[in-house]
Amino acid sequence: MNHAPTAVVDVPPEPRPAGEGATRAPSPAARPRRTRRLPWGKWAEIALLAGPGIVVFVAFVIFPVVMAAYYGFFRWKGYGPPTDFVGLQNYRLILTDPVFQDALAHNGFILVMSLVLQGPAAIGIALLLNKRMRGRALIRVLIFVPYVLSEVIVGIGWGLMLHTTGAINDLLTRAGLEGLTRDWLADPDVAIWSLMAVLVWKYIGFAVILMLAGLQSIPEELHDAAAIDGASYWKAQRYITLPLLGPTIRIWAFLSIIGSLQLFDLVYVMWGQYVAATAGTSTMATYMVVNGRISGSYGYGNAVAVVIFLISLTIALVYQRFVLRRDTAGALTGGAS
């Protein structure tokens, strides 16, 4: 008898209910997050490398700031433990003193004019020196030499030249320009501009060197491509050079701002202890020295130092938050462990 072949049908097994021998893989969200812990050897290496720097920073930066804030609450003559507690009286006197307000205004003027005068001039000189030209190395050295000179040397030299019987007035007289002679140091109308001229002469070399370093990091292929596309030299500088030079300009501006707020040496050397206030060139730092150390009111001088520190810190934090953020954001990396 012939039997017909039977078809074999594969029936899939019935799915097992959860809990009967079957295990379900946990979802990524349900997995416990593991925290990576550095081994003791890494911590020891970090402590060995960063420890000395942290100790020096705390000893010579943080501790003096804390002690200055402490002494600022006392009327103190600079010797012995402070005992005459005056609270916030020193700080109230600082903020209401018109002499300090004038000094603060002078610092603000120096800050703005340093950015306005030095920035464009440094960029223009750097663009010029970035080209191949005869004597380029010598010009770079000559521009940078004033920055290397000590502030005391620069102050004494320019103070002698700007004196009423100095070289500047003598040169104007010999050139038949007697009407332009001035008392460049004592005349309140021109003294602050004399200071700005000295500051630009001294510090523009540092700005030029920074701008040259930034220019040399820009690929030359970008300018070649722009020239092929028909862009003029000035358009290439506007749309290629300046945007790519932005991080360098912002760092230089930050350094210039902090330096302008803490300016002391040149003003103190050129104008002395008391002439700066009458000539309109006093700064917060010269006010601190005159009304603190020279007058013997060390508690008041420490309070002024704290005020200068807070002003500089506030401006630095605001600048970093709103200006340097685009530069620092790309340098910081973070990933989930």
C-alpha positions in Angstrom: 0.0 0.0 0.0 1.4 3.3 -1.0 1.3 6.0 1.7 1.2 9.6 0.8 4.2 11.6 2.1 3.3 13.8 5.0 4.5 17.3 5.1 6.6 18.3 8.1 5.6 21.7 9.4 8.0 23.6 11.7 6.0 25.1 14.5 7.8 27.9 16.3 8.0 27.2 20.0 5.7 29.1 22.2 7.3 32.1 23.9 8.1 31.6 27.5 6.6 33.9 29.9 8.9 36.2 31.7 10.1 34.6 34.9 10.2 31.0 33.7 13.8 30.4 33.1 14.1 33.4 30.7 16.3 36.4 31.6 15.7 39.9 30.1 18.7 42.1 29.3 18.5 45.3 31.3 18.0 48.5 29.3 20.9 51.0 29.0 19.0 53.4 31.2 18.5 50.8 33.9 22.1 49.8 34.1 23.9 51.2 37.0 26.3 54.0 36.1 29.9 53.2 37.0 32.1 56.0 38.2 35.7 55.8 37.2 38.0 56.1 40.2 41.6 57.1 39.7 44.1 54.7 41.3 46.2 55.9 44.2 49.2 56.1 41.8 47.5 58.7 39.7 46.5 60.8 42.7 50.1 60.6 44.0 51.3 61.7 40.5 48.9 64.6 40.5 49.8 65.7 44.0 53.5 65.5 43.1 53.2 67.6 40.0 50.5 70.1 41.0 51.2 70.2 44.7 54.2 72.7 44.7 52.4 75.0 42.4 49.2 75.0 44.5 51.3 75.6 47.7 53.0 78.6 46.1 49.7 80.0 44.7 48.0 79.7 48.1 51.0 81.2 50.0 51.7 84.1 47.7 48.2 84.9 46.2 45.3 83.6 48.3 46.9 84.1 51.7 47.9 87.8 51.0 44.4 88.6 49.7 42.8 87.1 52.8 45.1 89.0 55.1 44.6 92.2 53.2 40.8 91.8 53.6 41.3 91.1 57.3 43.5 94.2 57.9 41.1 96.3 55.9 38.6 96.1 58.8 41.1 97.8 61.2 42.7 101.2 61.6 46.3 99.8 61.6 49.7 101.5 61.5 51.6 98.5 60.1 53.2 97.1 63.2 51.8 95.0 66.0 48.5 93.2 66.0 45.5 95.2 64.7 43.2 96.1 67.6 41.2 99.2 66.4 38.3 97.5 64.6 36.4 99.9 62.3 34.4 97.5 60.3 33.4 98.8 56.8 34.5 102.4 57.6 37.6 102.1 55.4 35.6 100.8 52.5 32.9 103.5 52.8 35.6 106.1 52.9 37.2 104.7 49.7 34.0 104.6 47.7 33.0 108.1 48.8 36.5 109.7 48.3 36.5 112.0 45.2 40.2 111.4 44.9 39.7 107.7 44.5 36.8 108.3 42.1 39.1 110.4 40.0 41.8 107.7 40.1 39.2 105.1 39.0 38.1 107.3 36.1 41.8 107.7 35.1 42.1 103.9 35.0 39.0 103.6 32.9 40.3 106.2 30.5 43.7 104.4 30.2 41.9 101.1 29.7 39.7 102.3 26.9 42.4 104.3 25.1 44.9 101.5 25.4 42.5 99.2 23.5 41.6 101.9 21.0 45.2 103.1 20.3 47.3 100.0 20.6 45.0 97.4 19.1 44.6 98.8 15.5 48.2 100.0 15.4 49.5 96.6 16.5 47.4 94.8 13.9 48.5 97.1 11.2 52.2 96.8 12.1 51.9 93.0 12.4 50.3 92.8 8.9 53.2 94.9 7.5 55.9 92.8 9.3 54.2 89.6 8.2 55.2 90.3 4.6 58.7 89.5 3.2 60.6 92.7 3.3 64.2 93.9 3.8 65.1 94.6 7.4 62.0 92.9 8.8 63.9 91.1 11.6 65.6 94.4 12.7 62.2 96.2 12.8 60.7 93.5 14.9 63.6 93.8 17.4 63.3 97.6 17.6 59.6 97.5 18.2 60.0 94.9 21.0 62.9 96.6 22.7 60.8 99.1 24.7 58.7 96.3 26.2 61.9 94.7 27.6 63.0 97.9 29.3 62.2 98.3 32.9 59.3 100.6 33.8 61.7 102.6 36.1 64.1 103.2 33.2 61.3 104.2 30.8 59.7 106.5 33.5 62.9 108.3 34.2 63.9 108.7 30.6 60.5 110.0 29.4 60.2 112.1 32.5 63.4 113.9 31.6 62.4 114.4 28.0 58.9 115.6 28.8 60.1 118.1 31.4 59.6 121.8 30.6 63.3 122.1 29.9 63.5 118.6 28.3 64.3 117.3 24.9 60.7 117.5 23.6 60.2 121.2 24.2 63.8 121.9 23.0 63.1 120.0 19.7 59.9 122.0 19.2 61.7 125.2 19.8 64.5 124.4 17.4 61.8 123.5 14.8 60.2 126.9 15.2 57.1 125.5 17.0 57.4 127.4 20.3 53.6 127.6 20.4 53.4 123.8 20.8 55.6 123.7 23.9 53.8 122.5 27.0 54.4 121.4 30.6 53.7 117.9 29.5 53.9 116.5 33.0 52.0 119.0 35.1 49.4 120.4 32.7 46.1 118.5 33.5 45.0 119.0 29.9 47.9 117.1 28.3 49.4 115.0 31.2 47.1 112.1 30.7 47.9 112.1 26.9 51.6 112.2 27.7 51.1 109.1 29.8 49.2 107.4 27.0 52.0 108.2 24.5 54.5 106.5 26.8 52.3 103.5 27.4 51.7 103.0 23.7 55.4 103.4 23.0 56.3 100.8 25.6 53.7 98.1 25.3 52.8 98.1 21.6 55.8 95.8 21.0 54.2 93.1 23.1 50.9 93.4 21.1 52.7 93.2 17.8 54.5 90.0 18.8 51.2 88.4 19.8 49.5 89.5 16.6 52.5 88.2 14.5 52.2 84.8 16.3 48.5 84.7 15.5 49.1 85.7 11.8 51.6 83.0 11.3 49.1 80.3 12.5 46.7 81.2 9.7 47.1 78.9 6.7 48.4 80.7 3.6 46.2 78.5 1.4 43.2 80.5 2.5 44.6 83.7 1.2 45.6 82.0 -2.0 42.1 80.6 -2.5 40.6 84.1 -1.8 43.0 85.6 -4.4 42.0 83.1 -7.0 38.3 83.9 -6.3 39.0 87.5 -7.0 39.1 88.9 -3.5 41.1 92.0 -3.0 43.8 92.2 -0.3 41.7 94.2 2.1 38.7 91.9 1.7 40.9 88.9 2.4 42.1 90.7 5.6 38.6 91.5 6.6 36.9 88.2 6.0 39.8 85.8 6.6 42.6 87.3 8.7 40.6 89.3 11.3 38.1 86.5 12.1 40.9 83.9 12.5 43.0 86.4 14.5 40.0 86.9 16.9 41.3 84.6 19.7 44.7 86.4 19.7 43.0 89.8 19.8 40.7 88.8 22.7 43.6 87.4 24.7 45.7 90.5 24.1 42.7 92.7 25.1 42.3 90.8 28.3 45.9 91.3 29.3 45.7 95.0 28.4 42.6 95.5 30.5 44.1 93.9 33.6 47.4 95.8 33.1 45.5 99.1 32.8 43.6 98.5 36.0 46.8 97.8 37.9 49.0 100.5 36.4 51.5 101.9 38.9 55.2 102.0 38.0 55.3 104.5 35.2 52.9 106.9 36.9 54.7 106.8 40.2 58.2 107.2 38.6 57.2 110.0 36.2 54.9 112.0 38.5 56.1 111.2 42.0 54.0 110.8 45.1 51.6 113.8 44.9 51.9 115.4 41.5 49.9 112.6 39.8 46.6 113.6 41.5 46.9 117.3 40.6 48.1 116.5 37.0 45.2 114.1 36.4 47.2 110.9 36.0 46.7 109.2 39.3 45.6 105.6 39.3 44.0 103.3 41.9 47.5 101.8 42.6 49.1 105.2 43.2 46.2 106.2 45.4 46.7 103.0 47.4 50.4 103.7 48.0 50.0 107.4 48.8 47.1 107.0 51.2 48.3 103.7 52.6 52.0 103.2 53.0 53.2 106.8 52.7 50.6 108.2 55.1 51.1 105.3 57.5 47.4 104.1 57.2 48.2 100.5 56.4 44.7 99.3 57.2 43.2 101.8 54.8 45.8 100.8 52.2 44.9 97.1 52.5 41.2 98.0 52.0 42.1 99.9 48.8 44.1 96.8 47.7 41.0 94.7 48.3 38.8 97.1 46.3 41.3 97.0 43.4 41.3 93.2 43.5 37.5 93.0 43.5 37.2 95.4 40.6 39.9 93.5 38.6 38.3 90.1 39.4 34.8 91.2 38.5 35.9 92.6 35.1 38.0 89.5 34.5 35.1 87.1 35.2 32.7 89.1 33.1 35.2 89.3 30.2 35.8 85.5 30.4 32.1 84.8 30.6 31.0 86.9 27.7 34.1 87.4 25.5 36.5 84.5 26.0 33.7 81.9 26.3 33.9 81.0 22.6 37.6 80.4 22.9 37.5 78.4 26.2 34.5 76.3 25.2 36.4 74.6 22.5 39.3 73.8 24.7 37.2 72.1 27.4 36.2 68.5 26.7 34.0 66.2 28.7 32.6 62.8 28.3 30.4 60.4 30.1 32.2 57.6 31.8 
